[in-house]
């Protein structure tokens, strides 16, 4: 039994792709996700942007983000399909559920620590102050070497 995990798929389309072509590709991806019992969580069209480096003859591309839940077979099929579509310049599919879980645990731990500090009457946030720290600027760190 495969486990549903959360993924982010970002693909870049050639800058001469029309809105209709973008919508058709999104419909294809949505159909593949549905066929493999996945769930499309979110779609964002980031629009036309300059590429960090030239890819083939392209200096710009239309970026699209798709967030979905599904299995490994689903990601393999999406990868296979996106490789053969000529209007897709690049694509990347990344599993994000572990990072989201880690971020949630970190946030919960920080919130618990804040509540403990409030209950004890200690200052919240920032770094702890030393007894000799007056809070002002230190002259030695302001000087630049010449």
FENTA-V977841 format. One record per residue. N is the residue number from 1. SS is DSSP state (H for helix, E for strand, - for the rest). PHI is phi in radians with two decimals (none if undefined). OMEGA is omega in radians with two decimals (* if undefined). Layout:
# FENTA-V977841
N & SS & PHI & OMEGA
N & SS & PHI & OMEGA
This chain:
# FENTA-V977841
1 & - & none & 3.13
2 & - & -1.55 & -3.08
3 & - & -1.72 & 3.11
4 & - & -1.36 & 3.12
5 & E & -2.09 & -3.13
6 & E & -1.71 & -3.11
7 & E & -2.28 & 2.96
8 & E & -2.03 & 3.09
9 & E & -2.00 & 3.05
10 & E & -2.05 & 3.07
11 & E & -2.29 & -3.13
12 & E & -2.01 & 3.11
13 & E & -1.75 & 3.11
14 & E & -1.05 & -3.07
15 & - & -1.13 & 3.13
16 & - & -1.56 & 3.07
17 & - & -1.27 & -3.13
18 & - & -1.45 & 3.10
19 & H & -1.07 & 3.12
20 & H & -1.15 & 3.11
21 & H & -1.12 & 3.11
22 & H & -1.13 & 3.12
23 & H & -1.13 & 3.12
24 & H & -1.14 & 3.12
25 & H & -1.13 & 3.09
26 & H & -1.07 & 3.12
27 & H & -1.14 & 3.08
28 & H & -1.10 & -3.13
29 & H & -1.13 & 3.11
30 & H & -1.09 & 3.12
31 & H & -1.16 & 3.12
32 & H & -1.13 & 3.13
33 & H & -1.07 & 3.13
34 & H & -1.15 & -3.12
35 & H & -1.08 & -3.14
36 & - & -1.65 & 3.10
37 & - & 0.98 & 3.07
38 & - & -1.66 & -3.14
39 & E & -2.36 & 3.09
40 & E & -1.44 & -3.08
41 & E & -1.57 & -3.04
42 & E & -2.72 & 3.04
43 & E & -2.31 & 3.08
44 & E & -2.29 & 3.02
45 & E & -1.66 & -3.10
46 & E & -1.39 & 3.07
47 & E & 1.50 & -3.08
48 & E & -1.46 & -3.12
49 & E & -2.40 & 3.08
50 & E & -1.32 & 3.12
51 & E & -1.36 & 3.12
52 & E & -1.17 & 3.09
53 & E & -2.59 & -3.11
54 & E & -1.21 & 3.05
55 & E & -2.05 & -3.04
56 & - & 1.13 & 3.10
57 & - & -1.76 & -3.02
58 & E & -1.67 & 3.03
59 & E & -1.93 & 3.13
60 & E & -2.31 & 3.10
61 & E & -2.80 & 3.09
62 & E & -1.74 & -3.09
63 & E & -1.61 & 3.09
64 & E & -2.37 & 3.10
65 & E & -1.94 & 3.06
66 & E & -2.18 & 3.06
67 & E & -1.89 & -3.09
68 & E & -2.54 & 3.04
69 & E & -1.99 & -3.14
70 & E & -3.12 & -3.07
71 & - & -1.80 & 3.10
72 & H & -1.16 & 3.11
73 & H & -1.11 & 3.11
74 & H & -1.11 & -3.14
75 & H & -1.15 & 3.10
76 & H & -1.10 & -3.14
77 & H & -1.16 & 3.11
78 & H & -1.08 & 3.13
79 & H & -1.06 & -3.13
80 & H & -1.08 & -3.11
81 & H & -1.19 & -3.09
82 & H & -1.21 & 3.11
83 & H & -1.16 & -3.05
84 & H & -1.68 & 3.12
85 & - & -1.49 & -3.03
86 & - & -1.14 & -3.09
87 & - & -1.32 & 3.11
88 & E & -1.50 & -3.13
89 & E & -1.37 & 3.14
90 & E & -2.55 & 3.02
91 & E & -2.61 & 3.12
92 & E & -2.59 & 3.12
93 & E & -2.07 & -3.05
94 & E & -2.23 & 3.07
95 & E & -1.40 & -3.05
96 & - & -2.09 & -3.06
97 & H & -1.14 & 3.11
98 & H & -1.15 & 3.14
99 & H & -1.14 & 3.11
100 & H & -1.14 & 3.11
101 & H & -1.12 & 3.12
102 & H & -1.11 & 3.12
103 & H & -1.11 & 3.13
104 & H & -1.17 & 3.10
105 & H & -1.10 & 3.13
106 & H & -1.11 & 3.12
107 & H & -1.09 & 3.14
108 & H & -1.13 & 3.12
109 & H & -1.13 & 3.12
110 & H & -1.14 & 3.12
111 & H & -1.12 & 3.11
112 & H & -1.12 & 3.12
113 & H & -1.14 & 3.10
114 & H & -1.08 & 3.12
115 & H & -1.11 & 3.09
116 & H & -1.11 & -3.13
117 & H & -1.15 & 3.11
118 & H & -1.12 & -3.13
119 & H & -1.10 & 3.14
120 & H & -1.51 & -3.12
121 & - & 1.42 & 3.14
122 & - & -1.60 & 3.10
123 & - & -1.13 & -3.09
124 & - & -1.91 & 3.06
125 & - & 1.39 & 3.12
126 & - & 1.23 & 3.13
127 & - & -1.62 & 3.11
128 & - & -1.16 & -3.11
129 & - & -1.55 & 3.07
130 & - & -1.47 & -3.13
131 & - & -1.12 & -3.11
132 & - & -1.57 & -3.13
133 & - & -1.55 & -3.13
134 & - & -1.57 & 3.10
135 & - & 1.50 & -3.14
136 & - & -1.54 & 3.13
137 & - & -1.35 & 3.08
138 & - & -1.65 & -3.07
139 & H & -1.07 & -3.09
140 & H & -1.17 & 3.12
141 & H & -1.39 & 3.13
142 & H & -1.44 & -3.11
143 & - & -1.26 & 3.07
144 & - & -1.80 & 3.10
145 & - & -1.28 & -3.14
146 & - & -1.95 & *
